[in-house]
Amino acid sequence: MAWVPKGKIPSGHQNDKVRKLTDISFAPFHSEKYRNKDRAIDQFDDLLGHHIVTLDAYQWFREGGWQDWHMLTSTADTSSTNWSCSVGHLTLNGIGIGLLPTYTPLYASEMKPLDIHVPSMEATLWMMSPEESAKDPAVRECLTVLGKLFNSADWMRPI
């Protein structure tokens, strides 16, 4: 599996078989436990006055709205982690506002997207397999099933 900026194809070996699974949209989320409610958030730039929770891997994404996110995290009070689940846990526990996939409320109903316009922040999830492995019928079937699953999932669409 690889995720890359939307519109890009992952790099790999020349003969690797790649299949796009889906585009994932991201948005800023907060939980009811977030303590800094005295500062209103009416627009994206208002996030500057809040603690931000982000994922180190987002640094790979540089196009579209990601530039706005990087500008924000370079000047705001920010916690950054290597693990996407940590972004979720920190946000859920009220540490700050976290950037998460838009499907987040499906597994954490306490998480609420901010009701503001945000720049488009998307990544594409790809499956990759070496050419020799892709010849195996079980691997081909796995690639096919996962491709159909992700492409039919309404939960992957923007909120």
C-alpha positions as CSV (number, residue, x, y, z in Angstrom):
1,M,0.0,0.0,0.0
2,A,1.2,3.5,-0.7
3,W,-0.5,6.9,-0.4
4,V,0.6,9.8,-2.5
5,P,-0.7,13.3,-3.4
6,K,-3.8,13.1,-5.5
7,G,-3.0,13.0,-9.2
8,K,0.4,11.3,-8.6
9,I,1.4,7.6,-9.2
10,P,3.5,5.9,-6.5
11,S,7.1,5.2,-7.4
12,G,8.3,1.6,-7.3
13,H,10.1,-0.9,-9.4
14,Q,9.5,-0.7,-13.1
15,N,7.5,-3.9,-13.3
16,D,5.4,-3.5,-10.2
17,K,1.7,-3.8,-10.7
18,V,-0.2,-0.8,-9.2
19,R,-3.9,-0.3,-8.7
20,K,-5.6,2.8,-7.4
21,L,-7.8,2.1,-4.4
22,T,-9.4,5.5,-3.7
23,D,-8.9,9.2,-3.1
24,I,-9.0,10.1,0.6
25,S,-10.2,13.6,1.7
26,F,-8.9,15.2,4.9
27,A,-10.5,17.8,7.2
28,P,-9.8,19.4,10.6
29,F,-11.7,17.6,13.4
30,H,-12.2,18.3,17.1
31,S,-13.9,16.4,20.0
32,E,-16.2,17.6,22.7
33,K,-13.2,17.4,25.1
34,Y,-11.3,20.1,23.3
35,R,-10.6,22.8,25.9
36,N,-9.9,25.9,23.9
37,K,-13.5,26.7,23.0
38,D,-13.1,30.4,24.0
39,R,-11.5,31.1,20.6
40,A,-14.0,30.9,17.8
41,I,-13.1,29.1,14.6
42,D,-15.0,30.9,11.8
43,Q,-12.5,30.3,9.0
44,F,-9.4,28.2,8.3
45,D,-7.0,30.9,9.3
46,D,-8.6,31.0,12.8
47,L,-6.9,27.6,13.5
48,L,-3.7,29.5,14.1
49,G,-4.9,30.4,17.6
50,H,-5.5,26.7,18.5
51,H,-3.3,23.7,19.2
52,I,-3.0,21.6,16.0
53,V,-2.4,17.8,15.9
54,T,-0.8,16.6,12.7
55,L,0.9,13.6,11.1
56,D,4.5,13.7,10.0
57,A,3.7,11.9,6.8
58,Y,1.5,14.8,5.6
59,Q,4.8,16.6,4.8
60,W,5.0,14.4,1.7
61,F,1.9,16.2,0.3
62,R,2.7,19.6,-1.2
63,E,0.0,20.4,-3.7
64,G,-3.4,22.0,-3.4
65,G,-4.7,22.8,0.1
66,W,-1.8,20.9,1.7
67,Q,0.3,24.0,1.3
68,D,-2.1,25.9,3.5
69,W,-2.0,23.2,6.1
70,H,1.9,23.2,6.1
71,M,1.9,27.0,6.5
72,L,-0.5,26.7,9.4
73,T,1.5,23.9,11.2
74,S,4.8,25.8,10.7
75,T,3.5,28.8,12.7
76,A,0.8,27.3,15.1
77,D,1.2,25.5,18.4
78,T,1.5,22.0,16.9
79,S,2.0,18.4,18.0
80,S,3.2,16.1,15.3
81,T,3.3,12.3,15.4
82,N,4.5,9.4,13.2
83,W,1.2,7.4,13.7
84,S,-2.1,8.3,12.2
85,C,-3.9,6.6,15.1
86,S,-2.1,8.9,17.5
87,V,-3.6,11.9,15.7
88,G,-7.0,10.4,16.3
89,H,-6.4,9.6,19.9
90,L,-4.9,13.0,20.7
91,T,-7.8,14.8,19.0
92,L,-10.4,12.6,20.6
93,N,-8.9,13.3,24.0
94,G,-9.1,17.0,23.5
95,I,-5.4,17.8,23.0
96,G,-6.2,19.9,19.9
97,I,-7.6,20.0,16.5
98,G,-6.4,17.2,14.3
99,L,-6.3,16.7,10.5
100,L,-8.0,13.4,9.8
101,P,-9.7,11.5,7.0
102,T,-13.3,12.6,6.4
103,Y,-14.6,9.1,7.3
104,T,-13.3,9.5,10.9
105,P,-16.8,9.9,12.5
106,L,-17.7,6.4,11.3
107,Y,-15.3,4.9,13.8
108,A,-15.3,7.8,16.4
109,S,-18.7,9.5,16.5
110,E,-17.3,11.9,19.1
111,M,-15.2,13.5,16.4
112,K,-16.7,16.4,14.7
113,P,-15.4,18.2,11.6
114,L,-15.1,21.9,11.9
115,D,-17.9,23.7,10.2
116,I,-15.7,25.9,8.1
117,H,-14.5,26.0,4.5
118,V,-11.1,24.3,4.3
119,P,-8.7,24.0,1.4
120,S,-9.0,20.7,-0.5
121,M,-6.6,18.2,1.1
122,E,-6.6,14.8,-0.6
123,A,-4.3,11.8,-1.1
124,T,-4.6,8.7,-3.2
125,L,-4.3,5.2,-1.8
126,W,-2.6,2.7,-4.1
127,M,-2.0,-1.1,-3.9
128,M,1.4,-2.2,-5.2
129,S,2.6,-5.7,-6.0
130,P,5.8,-7.1,-7.6
131,E,5.1,-8.5,-11.1
132,E,5.9,-12.0,-10.1
133,S,3.5,-11.9,-7.1
134,A,0.8,-10.4,-9.2
135,K,0.8,-13.6,-11.4
136,D,-0.4,-15.6,-8.4
137,P,-4.3,-16.1,-8.7
138,A,-4.7,-15.5,-5.0
139,V,-2.9,-12.1,-5.2
140,R,-4.8,-11.1,-8.3
141,E,-8.1,-11.9,-6.5
142,C,-7.0,-9.9,-3.5
143,L,-6.1,-6.9,-5.7
144,T,-9.5,-7.2,-7.5
145,V,-11.6,-7.5,-4.3
146,L,-9.8,-4.7,-2.5
147,G,-10.1,-2.5,-5.6
148,K,-13.9,-3.1,-5.8
149,L,-14.3,-2.6,-2.0
150,F,-12.5,0.8,-1.9
151,N,-14.1,2.1,-5.2
152,S,-17.6,1.3,-4.0
153,A,-17.2,2.8,-0.5
154,D,-19.3,5.9,0.1
155,W,-17.4,6.5,3.3
156,M,-14.3,7.5,1.4
157,R,-16.0,10.6,-0.2
158,P,-15.6,14.1,1.2
159,I,-18.0,15.3,3.9
